[in-house]
């Protein structure tokens, strides 16, 4: 019985099914149409920023390690450093957060990675 419980706990968490649109706070994301708004203003997100946001949204509340983000979003053929991830997240925060110095949605989990919370 204990072995079965441990096996279940080791399974990866279920990922939300494919998401075409998503909203949180005053941010609207259309992943299919690559459109984004903050309030009534359109914001420009790159294709990679949409990929990263979709990855976070599908794993809301889960801590994502930098290396996992590199592997699953950037892929092995384009392998930047973890510092690149930090700078990328900072730039993304500047676009979607009300105050990028005190983020409410893209949170840093020190010594672990990042997580997205809808609030």
Secondary structure as UniProt FT lines:
FT   HELIX           2..10
FT   STRAND          21..24
FT   TURN            25..26
FT   STRAND          27..30
FT   TURN            31..34
FT   STRAND          35..38
FT   TURN            39..40
FT   STRAND          41..42
FT   HELIX           47..58
FT   TURN            59..61
FT   HELIX           66..69
FT   HELIX           70..74
FT   HELIX           82..96
FT   HELIX           100..102
FT   STRAND          106..109
FT   TURN            110..112
FT   STRAND          113..116
//
